[in-house]
Amino acid sequence: MKRTLAVLLLSIVFGHVHAQEIAIIGSKSLEATEDGVSLLALQDLAVGETYYFTENEYNNTTNRFDDAAESVVRITITSAIGKGNVIYFKENTPSSSNTFTASVSAGSGSVSVQHIAGSGPFSIASNGEALYVYTDSDADPTNGVTEIHAAFFPGSSSYAPTNLTGGPIPSALDPTPDFPNAILVDDFPQFSYNNEPYFSGGVNRVEYNTSAADRTNVNKDKLEEAANYIFAGTNTDLSTTAFTNFNLDATPPSVAITTAGSTASSVDFAVTFSETVSGVDLSDFTLETSTAVTASLAGISGSGANYTVTVNNLTGHGTVNIALKASGTGIQDMAGNAFSGGYTALPHPVGDAYDVSKAIYAGDEDRASHFENSTRSLTFNDDGTKMFILGPADRILEYSLSTAYDISTATYAGNDERFSVAAQETQSQSMVFNNDGTKMFVMGDAGKDINEYTLSTAYDVSTAVFAGNAERFSISNQEQSPTCLAFNNEGTKMYVTGSDGRDINEYSLATAFDVSTAAFAGNAERFSVAGQEAFPQSLVFNSEGTKMFVLGSASDRINEYHLSIAYDVSTAVFAGNGERLRVSGQEAIPVSMAFDKAGTKVFVLGRDTRRINEYSLAGPVIWDALSNQLVDEDATLSPFAAIEVLDPNGDNLSATITLDDNAKGTLSGAGLSGSGPYTLTATDAASLQTTLRALVFNPADNRVAVGNTETTTFTIMVSDGPFSVTDSHTTVVSNAVLEFLADISNTTHVSCTGGTDGSLTAGVTNGTPNYSYQWSNGASIDDSSSDGNTISGLAAGTYTVTVTDKNGSTATASGTITEPASLTGGTVQ
C-alpha cells in the first residue's frame, strides 16, 4: 500500500499523466539574420494560456533547467488557437534585439512573444541546441517546471563525439523520465559540421514536412519520427501550414468514483478522471438511492482531473451513490476525446444500513425453506431477483424472486437450471460471482482450492463452463478447512476464511477476478477472528469495504469489524459485543449470510434446518417534509401534505408530533389525540402516511405585530417499537393579517351655495377584494357597479362609509364636503 501511495504522489508531483498541449516541430538558425521556431497546437489553446520556450538545457536529475545563460521566451495566447494550427515566431532584425514577430495559421488566432528579462540572449546556435517548450508557475526555469510539453534536439557539437550534427538526445537532457508524455523530436541523421552546407551555415533549418498531404492523421509517433522532418533545408521562414485529422490522443478519459468523507447528513464523492478534462458540472451526475433513503445533489468543486461531488440532506436507512452519465455530458479530455461511458460509485451506507446490531427478525412468514440438506452457501445476483444455494451434492440451485430480495417470493428455477461442480470439488463450501455475473468461483474442502467458471449468460448457472485447471488456485498453504470465499468490489483482492486457522487470509490478484493470478499477501495481512468465533463460516464486506462481518456456527452470531483502510483486513477492529447479532433463536448451525444491495436486510442460511432467515436492519423513515410553507392567520394549511413514511418492518407504527410553541396554532384531523404533543397511531406505514397528510394546521390569531412573520416548527417522531426516527424539517411561516383600513381618497366640493354636485371616493388598504361600500346617506355600492367606490350628487356635509371585504372584514372612514360662503347684501352704486 505504501508503494502504491508513493507512485500516486510521484504522479501528482510531476504531472506526467497530463495530455500535452503544444510541441516544437521546427527551428532555424541564420547567422546573418534572425532565428525562428515553429510550434504546433496539440490542443485548443485558450486566451490567456502561457507557455515558455528556452534554449537552456534541461537536467532530468534536478527537474529544472540548470543553465540560465540561454534565453527564455514567454508565449501568451491572445486570441484562441485551434488544435492542429501552427505558430511561428522569429526574432526581429537585428538579431541582438530580443524582439519577435509571430504568425499563426490563417484565421486561427494570435499570440504575443516576449523575451524574459534577465535570461540570456535569444540565439539558436547554428550547430544545434536542445530546445524545450514547457509550462511553469513563474518565469524562472531554474526552480523547477510544472510540465515539459516538448523537446527538440537537432544535434549539438557540445555532445557529439566527433563534431557531428543529429543523433539521439543526450540522456541527461531527456525530459521523458520526468515527463513521459513529452513530444521528443531527435535522432536526426548525423552529418559532419566540417562539410557543407553545415560548415558555413550550420544546421539552419529543421521542420516537419511542409506538404499538406503529410499533415494528415498525425499522431505522437509521427511527430517524434525524424524521417518526417526536412533537415538542413534552405534559409526560409518556417511554414505555418495547419495540420488536419490531428489525433495525438485517441483514448477517451476514464473515471473512478470513491467516497471521500461523510457525516450523518452528507457525503462527498471523489471523482477522479484518468487525465485532465473539461466540461464537468453537476448536471453530469445523477443521484441513486435505495428505497428508504432521500438525498440531494448539493454541489461540485474541483478542476483538472479531480472533482468532489457533495450529496446532502441524507435521511433514512439504506445506501446512496452517484452515477456519471454515459453520454451527453460534454466532458472531454484536452485532446477533445469525449467521455464515453457511465460510471457508478460504490453505494455509501446511510442510517442503519449494514448495522447488524439494529437487526430485527422478519418473522417465520418471511423465511424460505425446503432446500437440500446440509446447504453450504447463499448469494444473490446484483439486483436481488435471483438467489443461488450451494448444496451438499455439490450442486448450485437457482431461484427466481418475483420481488427483489423478498425470499418469501422465491421459486425454484428447475433442475435444468442447476449446475454441478462435483467434477472439480466434492466438498464444496462457498460460491461467489464476479460483479457482472459472467464468472463464478467455488471453493471446496476436498481440493482446498478455488475453481473458476465462465458463464455465457450472466447469472445463469446452467451456462457455466469450468475454466480449466490452469485457472484454479490452491489455498492449502494458508487454510486446511476453508469455509468462505470473498472478493473486494474491484476483484483485485480475495479473502479466504477457515475454521482451521480461524482467520481471514488476504490475496492480491494481478488481474481482476482471475484467481490464477492471486498471490498471498503475507502473514502481516491476515486477520484472526479467534477472539470472537471458533468456527467462522461466512464473510461479507459492506459496499465500501469499511465494515466486515463474520458469521460463526460456534457463537451463532454475526460479528462486526471496522476497517480503517478499506478492504485491508489487517486494519480490522472488532466493533464490540454491542454490535453483534445473535441468530441462535432461528438457527443452531448458521453457515452463510448475504446482505441486500442497500445493506438494509441480512439473510442467514442454516445448514440443517434448510432455511433462510431474513432480518431487517432499518427502522422507520420519514422524508419529503417541507420547509417554509406560507400561511396567514386567517387561513389553514396541511403542512404534511407531501410527507413520505416507510418502515421496513411493516407495522405497529406510532407518531408523536410536537409544535415548538403551542400558542402559534393548533393541529386537527382524524385520529389525532392530545393538544400538543399530539399522537397518532396506525397499523402500517401507509395508513400513518395518509393520516399525516390529512392533518390541518390553524395558525393562532394576532400573535405577532402587524407586518411581521413567525415560524412554527413541527417535530415528528415515528416509532415502530424497537426503533424510532425524528424529523423537524417541516416549518410553517405564518403571516400576520395586516389591519384592514378605509379612507376617503378623493373629495369634490359643492361648487356654489346650496348646490348638490359634491362627490366622495373611498379607498382601502390590506383588504381582500371584492369590496362593498355602505354610505351614511343610505347609498350602497360595490366594485361591480359603474360608479365603483364613488358616490356623487352630494350636498355639503359629513358622510361616513363602511367598507366590507371578501372575507367579511370591515373598516370605516369619513369625509366632509364644503360649499362656498353665501353673498351678503350691500349698496350698488
Disulfide bonds with the S-S distance in Angstrom:
none
